[in-house]
Amino acid sequence: MSTKTNRVFVARLLGLDVFDPLGDRLGRLRDAVVLDYGPAKPPLVVGLVVEVPGKKRVFVPMTRVTSINAGQIICTGLVNLRRFEQRGAETLVVAEMFDRRVTLADGSGDATILDIGMEQSRDGDWYVSQLFVRRGYSSSPLRSLRRNETLIVDWQEAFQGARHEPQAAATFVASHEDLKPADFAEALHEMTQKRRLEVASELQDDRLADVLQELPDDDQVQILTSLDAERAAVVLEEMDPDDAADLLAELPEEQKEELLQLMEPDEAKDVRRLLEYEENTAGSMMTPVPVILPPEATVAEALAHVRREELTPALASAIFVCRPPLETPTGKYLGVVHIQQLLRYPPPEALGNIVDSDLEPVLDQTDVSDVARTLATYNLNALAVVNRAGRLVGAVTVDDVLDHLLPDDWRAQDDSPVIGGGRVG
């Protein structure tokens, strides 16, 4: 193995493109994986975490890395494109070591890790050799002027007889607050169970609800059951009713009923109604709270409703026109107005004048395969669901259908091509 420099700092490499020997781009560097042997020996860098197209993260062993410099990383040989899963003895540098607090061996107090330098030894292995730290609180008044000073120290100078603290879960949450719920969920899924629960406990209720909806069923149940019952009920209230119902359906009957009792009655009512439907029917996957307006409502009013931030793009694409009452189950269902129609008519126009009554809704007992076929046939993002009395009971969106058609473990499923060999060990 050769490299232009035998020492590099991880933070400076993040986001760099990773190429194969022919110059084809594999992805971007997102993290490094080390094995921590304790204070007696510096951690061994065993590989890199690379994000390939599709936002999937894969493991590239250091034995396959031939060049690391400020502009790119080159690997050779055969790389396994199986999704990276962290093993028990492994530590992620960026996710778990950045912001970790250590005690400096010179007695000057605590410091926070900002970056980690790794160095290639003569035998070709890579080790963590240096830390870039910010000095924190010092118990010695003579050293108080050094607070917030940044410096580079050797690994032994920070870890010999030092106190090791993992990256605070609150710090991880704060540093990843801009991630979309689906991307945050992916990061959470790749953590160990203990770490996953620590991070989840630091999330605000609404943020946790958004992230839970993007996780595999097992992770959802694990996190929800780790919360005290009152907080779990609040998080369920923040979730979309169909997602909350799907999650509750995975719990034992006694625990499910306890949480429903703790939820606000109006929220629990919608969820209970969804739980009554058989699995894989339109009723079981619909949302009971789409945008519903009377025929007298104007285009201007409809546009104001679909601007609501909490609406998904799919739900915001359609306004369902019904006779009062407007809460599901509504009065008689009259038809749908698509958002494109709203943009073609003047603001004072009544929805009853432009409603599409030719597009047939589906019954709440319709099988998911028939719902998918209707969405595909008419190129729809959302479809009305009615009961046998012709009353609107909800709407099914294209993302709801995809969640039910894909395998249960689709978020963690590995179906990507493999180029040659894989991870060793």
C-alpha positions in Angstrom: 0.0 0.0 0.0 1.2 3.5 -0.8 0.0 6.9 0.2 1.2 10.5 -0.4 1.3 11.1 3.3 1.5 8.7 6.2 -0.7 10.8 8.5 -4.2 12.2 7.7 -7.0 13.7 9.8 -10.4 12.2 9.4 -12.5 15.4 9.4 -10.5 16.8 6.5 -11.3 13.6 4.5 -15.1 13.6 5.1 -17.1 14.0 1.9 -14.1 13.1 -0.4 -14.8 11.0 -3.4 -13.6 7.4 -3.3 -12.5 5.9 -6.6 -11.5 2.5 -8.0 -8.2 2.1 -9.8 -9.9 2.8 -13.2 -11.1 6.2 -12.0 -14.8 5.2 -11.5 -16.4 6.9 -8.5 -17.6 4.5 -5.8 -19.1 7.1 -3.5 -18.1 9.5 -0.7 -16.3 9.0 2.6 -18.6 9.3 5.6 -16.7 7.8 8.5 -13.8 5.5 9.6 -14.0 2.3 11.7 -11.5 1.6 14.5 -10.9 -1.2 17.0 -10.1 0.3 20.4 -7.7 -1.8 22.4 -7.7 0.5 25.4 -5.0 2.9 26.7 -2.1 0.4 26.2 -2.3 0.4 22.4 -3.7 2.9 19.9 -6.9 2.0 18.0 -6.4 0.1 14.8 -8.2 1.6 11.8 -9.8 -1.3 10.1 -11.8 0.4 7.3 -13.8 3.3 5.9 -17.5 3.8 5.6 -18.4 5.0 2.1 -21.8 6.2 1.0 -22.5 4.8 -2.5 -25.4 5.9 -4.8 -28.8 5.4 -3.1 -27.4 6.8 0.2 -26.4 3.3 1.3 -23.2 3.0 3.4 -20.8 0.2 2.7 -17.5 -0.9 4.3 -14.2 -0.6 2.5 -11.3 -2.4 4.4 -8.1 -0.4 4.8 -6.3 -3.3 3.1 -8.1 -2.2 -0.1 -7.1 1.5 0.2 -4.1 2.4 -1.9 -4.0 6.2 -1.7 -5.3 8.8 0.6 -4.7 12.5 0.0 -6.5 15.9 0.3 -8.4 15.5 -2.9 -9.5 11.9 -3.2 -9.2 8.3 -1.9 -8.4 5.4 -4.2 -9.1 1.8 -3.4 -8.3 -1.4 -5.3 -9.3 -5.0 -5.5 -12.8 -6.3 -4.8 -15.2 -4.3 -2.7 -18.3 -5.8 -1.1 -21.4 -3.5 -1.6 -23.3 -5.1 1.3 -24.8 -2.5 3.6 -22.4 -1.6 6.5 -23.4 -2.9 9.9 -21.3 -2.0 12.9 -20.0 -4.9 15.0 -19.7 -4.9 18.7 -16.0 -4.3 19.0 -16.0 -1.5 16.4 -16.1 2.3 17.0 -17.2 4.9 14.4 -14.8 7.8 14.5 -17.2 10.6 13.4 -20.4 9.2 15.0 -18.9 8.1 18.3 -15.5 9.6 18.9 -15.8 13.2 17.8 -16.9 15.4 20.7 -15.8 12.7 23.2 -14.3 14.1 26.4 -10.9 12.9 27.5 -8.6 13.8 30.4 -5.1 15.1 29.3 -2.2 13.2 30.8 -0.3 16.4 31.6 -2.8 17.3 34.3 -4.1 20.4 32.4 -7.7 19.1 32.7 -10.3 17.9 30.2 -10.5 18.3 26.5 -13.0 17.6 23.7 -11.9 15.7 20.6 -12.5 17.7 17.4 -10.6 15.5 15.0 -8.5 12.4 14.9 -5.3 11.8 13.0 -4.5 8.3 11.7 -1.1 7.1 10.6 0.2 4.2 8.6 2.8 2.1 10.2 5.7 0.4 8.5 3.8 -2.9 8.4 1.0 -1.2 6.4 -1.6 -1.0 9.1 -3.3 2.2 10.1 -3.6 3.4 13.7 -5.0 6.4 15.4 -1.9 8.4 16.3 -3.0 12.0 17.2 -6.0 13.9 18.5 -6.9 17.5 17.6 -8.7 18.7 20.8 -10.1 21.8 22.4 -9.0 22.2 26.0 -11.9 22.5 28.4 -12.2 23.1 32.1 -9.1 22.9 34.2 -9.1 22.5 38.0 -5.8 24.4 38.2 -6.2 28.2 38.4 -2.8 28.6 36.8 -4.1 26.9 33.7 -7.4 28.8 33.3 -6.1 30.9 30.4 -5.9 27.7 28.3 -9.6 27.1 28.3 -10.9 26.7 24.7 -7.3 26.5 23.3 -7.0 24.0 20.5 -4.0 21.7 20.2 -2.7 18.5 18.7 -1.7 15.8 21.2 -0.4 12.3 20.8 -2.9 9.5 21.5 -1.0 8.5 24.6 -1.1 12.0 26.0 -4.9 12.0 26.1 -5.6 8.4 26.9 -2.9 7.2 29.3 -4.8 7.0 32.6 -7.6 9.1 31.0 -11.3 9.0 31.5 -13.1 8.0 28.3 -16.6 9.2 27.7 -18.6 8.4 24.6 -19.9 11.1 22.5 -22.9 12.5 24.3 -26.2 11.5 22.7 -27.4 15.1 23.0 -24.3 16.2 21.0 -25.1 13.6 18.3 -28.7 14.8 18.1 -27.7 18.5 17.9 -25.0 17.9 15.2 -27.5 15.9 13.0 -30.6 18.1 13.5 -30.6 19.0 9.8 -30.8 15.4 8.6 -34.1 14.3 7.0 -36.0 11.8 9.2 -35.3 9.0 6.8 -31.5 9.7 6.8 -31.5 10.1 10.6 -33.4 6.8 10.9 -30.8 5.0 8.8 -28.0 6.3 11.1 -30.0 5.2 14.1 -30.6 1.7 12.6 -26.9 1.2 12.1 -26.1 1.8 15.8 -25.8 -0.7 18.6 -29.0 -1.2 20.6 -27.6 0.6 23.6 -26.5 3.6 21.5 -29.8 3.7 19.6 -31.8 3.9 22.7 -29.6 6.7 24.1 -29.9 8.8 21.0 -33.6 8.2 20.7 -34.2 9.3 24.3 -32.6 12.7 23.5 -34.9 13.5 20.5 -37.9 15.8 20.9 -41.2 14.0 20.8 -42.2 15.3 17.3 -38.7 14.5 15.9 -38.7 11.0 17.4 -42.2 10.4 15.9 -40.9 11.4 12.4 -37.8 9.2 12.8 -39.8 6.2 14.1 -42.0 6.2 11.0 -38.9 5.6 8.9 -37.4 2.7 10.9 -37.9 -1.1 10.5 -40.7 -2.6 12.7 -38.2 -4.2 15.2 -36.4 -0.9 15.8 -39.7 0.9 16.3 -40.9 -1.6 18.9 -37.5 -1.6 20.6 -37.5 2.2 21.0 -41.1 2.7 21.9 -41.1 0.1 24.6 -37.9 1.6 26.1 -39.8 4.9 26.8 -42.1 5.3 29.8 -45.7 4.8 28.9 -46.8 8.4 29.1 -44.0 9.6 26.8 -44.7 6.7 24.4 -48.3 7.7 24.2 -47.3 11.3 23.3 -44.9 10.1 20.6 -47.7 8.0 19.2 -49.9 11.0 19.1 -47.3 12.9 17.1 -47.1 10.1 14.5 -49.4 9.8 11.5 -52.4 7.7 12.6 -51.7 4.9 10.1 -48.1 4.6 11.2 -49.1 4.7 14.9 -51.6 1.9 14.2 -49.0 -0.2 12.4 -46.6 0.2 15.4 -49.3 -0.6 18.0 -50.3 -3.7 16.0 -46.8 -5.1 16.8 -47.3 -4.8 20.6 -48.9 -7.3 23.0 -52.7 -6.6 23.4 -52.3 -5.4 27.0 -49.5 -3.0 26.2 -51.4 -1.7 23.1 -54.5 -1.0 25.1 -52.5 0.8 27.9 -51.0 3.2 25.4 -54.3 3.8 23.7 -55.8 4.7 27.0 -53.0 7.2 27.7 -53.4 8.9 24.3 -55.7 11.9 23.8 -59.2 10.5 23.0 -59.4 12.2 19.6 -56.0 10.8 18.6 -56.8 7.4 20.0 -60.1 7.2 18.2 -58.5 7.5 14.7 -55.9 4.9 15.6 -58.5 2.5 17.0 -60.5 2.8 13.8 -57.5 1.9 11.7 -56.7 -1.1 13.9 -60.2 -2.6 13.2 -59.3 -3.1 9.5 -57.8 -6.3 8.2 -54.2 -6.1 7.2 -53.4 -5.2 3.6 -56.7 -3.4 3.0 -57.1 0.2 2.0 -58.6 1.0 5.4 -55.6 -0.5 7.3 -53.1 1.8 5.4 -55.0 5.0 4.9 -54.6 8.2 6.8 -58.0 9.3 8.3 -57.0 13.0 8.2 -56.6 14.1 4.6 -57.5 17.6 3.4 -61.3 17.7 3.4 -63.4 20.8 2.4 -67.0 21.4 1.5 -68.1 22.3 -2.1 -68.7 25.9 -1.1 -65.0 26.4 -0.1 -63.0 28.5 -2.6 -59.7 27.8 -4.5 -58.0 30.3 -2.2 -59.1 28.4 0.9 -58.0 25.1 -0.5 -54.5 26.6 -1.4 -54.2 27.8 2.2 -55.0 24.3 3.5 -52.4 22.5 1.4 -49.7 24.9 2.4 -49.7 23.5 5.9 -46.2 22.4 6.8 -47.2 19.1 8.4 -48.7 17.7 5.2 -46.7 15.4 3.1 -46.4 16.2 -0.6 -48.7 13.3 -1.4 -51.4 14.4 0.9 -51.1 18.0 -0.2 -51.7 17.0 -3.8 -55.4 16.4 -3.4 -58.4 18.1 -1.7 -61.4 15.8 -1.0 -64.8 17.5 -1.3 -67.5 16.2 0.9 -70.8 17.2 2.5 -70.6 18.0 6.3 -69.6 16.7 8.7 -66.0 17.1 7.4 -64.4 14.9 10.0 -64.1 11.3 8.8 -66.4 9.5 8.3 -67.7 12.5 6.5 -71.0 13.2 4.8 -71.5 12.2 1.2 -68.2 12.1 -0.8 -68.5 14.3 -3.8 -65.1 14.0 -5.5 -61.5 15.3 -5.6 -59.8 18.5 -6.7 -56.1 18.1 -7.6 -53.6 20.8 -6.8 -53.0 21.4 -10.5 -56.6 22.4 -10.9 -56.3 24.9 -8.1 -53.6 26.6 -9.9 -55.7 26.9 -13.1 -58.7 28.7 -11.5 -59.2 32.1 -9.9 -59.1 32.3 -6.1 -62.8 33.0 -5.7 -63.9 29.9 -7.6 -65.9 27.3 -5.6 -64.5 23.8 -5.4 -67.9 22.4 -6.2 -67.6 23.9 -9.7 -64.3 22.2 -10.5 -64.5 18.9 -8.6 -63.6 15.7 -10.4 -66.5 13.3 -9.7 -65.5 10.8 -12.4 -62.6 9.4 -10.5 -64.0 6.5 -8.4 -62.8 6.1 -4.8 -61.9 2.7 -3.4 -63.8 0.9 -0.6 -62.1 0.6 2.7 -62.0 -3.2 2.4 -60.2 -3.1 -1.0 -57.0 -5.1 -1.2 -53.7 -3.2 -1.4 -52.9 -4.7 -4.8 -56.1 -3.2 -6.3 -55.3 0.1 -4.6 -51.8 0.1 -6.2 -53.3 -0.7 -9.6 -55.7 2.3 -9.4 -52.9 4.7 -8.3 -50.8 3.5 -11.2 -53.6 3.6 -13.8 -54.5 7.2 -13.1 -51.0 8.5 -12.1 -52.3 9.5 -8.7 -50.4 10.5 -5.5 -53.5 10.1 -3.3 -56.8 8.2 -3.6 -60.1 8.6 -1.7 -61.2 5.7 0.5 -64.9 5.4 1.3 -67.2 3.0 3.3 -70.2 1.2 1.8 -72.4 4.2 2.7 -70.3 6.5 0.4 -68.7 8.4 3.2 -65.1 9.4 3.1 -63.1 7.6 5.8 -59.6 8.5 4.7 -57.1 8.6 1.8 -54.4 6.3 0.7 -51.1 7.8 -0.6 -48.6 6.3 -2.9 -46.0 6.1 -0.1 -48.5 4.2 2.1 -48.9 1.6 -0.7 -45.1 1.3 -1.3 -44.5 0.7 2.4 -47.0 -2.2 2.3 -45.8 -3.7 -1.0 -42.1 -3.7 -0.2 -40.7 -6.4 2.1 -41.0 -5.8 5.8 -37.2 -5.3 6.1 -36.8 -3.2 3.0 -35.0 -0.4 4.8 -32.2 -2.8 5.9 -32.4 -5.3 3.1 -29.2 -6.0 1.2 -30.0 -6.6 -2.5 -27.1 -4.7 -4.1 -24.6 -6.2 -6.4 -21.3 -7.5 -4.8 -18.0 -6.8 -6.4 -15.7 -9.6 -5.4 -14.9 -10.4 -1.8 -16.1 -8.7 1.4 -15.2 -7.7 4.9 -12.6 -9.8 6.6 -13.2 -11.0 10.2 
